Amino acid sequence: QVQLIESGGGLVQAGGSLRLSCAASGRLFSTYVMNWFRQAPGKDREFVARISENGGRTSYADSVKGRFTISRDNAKNTVYLQMNNLKPEDTALYSCAAGPRWSLPSDYWGQGTQVTISS
């Protein structure tokens, strides 16, 4: 089983940057596709970014493309989300998730880390 713990959230002014981390337990981290999702109060959960097992393929939501970068370090069992030029609409609870295939639902979820962007 995989356990995921997010960190790095906080309060940042618009235009600022933040780097989120998601640390995974276990030795099978490199076999999982890793995802970032976010959910703001009163809104549906939204896909943010996805990265393949070896980091060779990435995908981003249009709303964050060009501003966010997903990466992973399999030696450290960690996936990252670098967020630049943050906007108030980026405010949400950000969660990481692990799945077995590129196009399949995630099997494991972290508890999330709160990101709040002030205008």
Secondary structure, DSSP 8 states (H G I E B T S, - for coil): ---EEEE--EEEETT--EEEEEEE-SS-GGGSEEEEEEE-TTS--EEEEEE-TTS--EEE-TTTTTTEEEEEEGGGTEEEEEE-S--GGG-EEEEEEEESSTTS--SEE---EEEEEE-
